[in-house]
Amino acid sequence: MVLRTIGVLKRGKPYRLTWSGGREDNVLLFELYRGDTKVKVFEERPNVANTILTVPTDVRPDKEYRLKISDIRNRDEVVYTGTFELKRKFPLSLKSAFGLVVGGGIAFAVTNLDSSAGDKEIVDPPNLN
């Protein structure tokens, strides 16, 4: 089995992985590793020369990931991809900037509500007892 180079993946985004070789009646198991530590096991997939994989967003971004692909009937038939980088779908700096804009907008709205209240008297609700 020959797997093409992966490069960089973003969490939460689906990717089509393609390869050549193997038999069509084989069922493959895809496992995600960071270094020598197994991080995620994906569902079994038929050997049809391609599949769609989505790395969940709870997997930590890093540069030392690789996939282990094995035949479920013969665990000695194993292929590892080269290492690849896993990135956030949206950069952390963009998320932080968005948070500041939204947070600033909420703070602005709250201050305006407070200043527009004026000197109106606040009446207690009626007692229902």
C-alpha positions in Angstrom: 0.0 0.0 0.0 1.3 3.4 -0.9 -0.2 6.5 0.7 0.3 9.9 -0.8 1.8 12.7 1.4 -0.6 14.3 3.8 1.2 17.6 4.8 -1.1 19.7 7.0 -4.6 18.9 8.3 -7.1 21.1 10.1 -9.2 19.8 13.0 -12.9 19.5 12.2 -12.4 19.6 8.5 -13.0 16.5 6.3 -10.2 15.3 4.1 -10.1 12.7 1.4 -7.1 10.4 1.8 -6.1 8.3 -1.2 -3.7 5.4 -1.6 -2.9 2.6 -3.9 -2.4 -1.1 -3.4 -3.9 -3.8 -1.2 -7.0 -5.9 -2.0 -10.5 -4.6 -2.2 -11.8 -7.3 0.2 -9.5 -5.9 3.0 -11.1 -3.8 5.7 -8.7 -1.2 7.1 -8.4 0.4 10.5 -7.1 4.0 10.7 -5.5 5.2 14.0 -4.1 8.6 14.7 -0.8 8.8 16.6 1.1 11.7 18.2 4.7 10.4 18.4 4.2 6.8 19.8 0.9 7.6 21.6 -2.4 6.5 20.1 -4.7 9.5 20.1 -7.8 8.4 18.1 -9.2 5.3 16.5 -11.4 5.9 13.5 -14.1 3.5 12.3 -13.1 0.6 10.1 -13.2 1.3 6.3 -13.1 -0.8 3.2 -9.9 -0.7 1.0 -11.3 1.2 -1.9 -8.2 3.4 -2.5 -9.7 6.5 -0.7 -11.7 7.6 2.4 -12.9 10.7 4.1 -11.3 11.4 7.5 -12.1 14.2 9.9 -9.9 14.7 12.9 -12.1 15.9 15.9 -11.6 19.3 17.3 -10.7 18.0 20.7 -7.4 16.6 19.4 -4.5 19.0 20.3 -2.7 20.8 17.5 0.9 19.6 17.0 3.5 18.8 14.3 4.2 15.2 15.2 1.1 13.3 14.0 0.9 10.3 11.8 -1.6 7.7 10.8 -1.3 4.0 11.3 -3.3 1.9 8.8 -3.7 -1.8 9.3 -5.7 -4.7 7.9 -8.2 -5.8 10.6 -7.7 -9.5 9.6 -3.9 -9.3 9.6 -2.5 -6.8 12.1 1.0 -7.5 10.8 0.2 -5.6 7.6 0.8 -2.1 8.9 1.6 1.1 7.1 2.5 4.4 8.8 2.2 7.8 7.0 4.9 10.3 7.3 4.5 12.9 10.1 2.1 15.7 9.4 0.9 18.9 11.2 -2.5 19.2 12.8 -3.7 22.8 13.0 -6.8 24.6 14.3 -9.6 25.1 11.8 -9.5 28.8 12.7 -6.2 30.3 14.1 -6.3 31.1 17.8 -5.4 34.7 17.1 -8.5 35.0 14.9 -10.7 33.5 17.7 -9.2 35.9 20.2 -9.9 38.9 18.0 -13.4 37.7 17.4 -13.9 37.3 21.2 -12.6 40.9 21.8 -15.0 42.3 19.2 -18.0 40.4 20.5 -17.0 41.1 24.1 -16.5 44.8 23.3 -19.9 45.0 21.6 -21.6 43.4 24.6 -19.8 45.8 27.0 -20.9 48.7 24.8 -24.5 47.6 24.8 -24.5 47.1 28.6 -23.0 50.5 29.2 -25.5 52.2 26.9 -28.4 50.4 28.6 -27.1 51.6 31.9 -26.7 55.2 30.8 -30.1 55.4 29.1 -31.9 54.3 32.3 -31.8 57.9 33.5 -33.4 58.9 36.8 -36.5 56.6 36.5 -37.8 55.0 39.6 -37.7 51.3 39.8 -41.0 49.9 41.2 -41.0 46.6 43.1 -43.2 43.9 41.6 -46.6 43.3 43.4 -46.7 40.7 46.2 -48.8 37.7 45.1 -49.2 36.2 48.6 
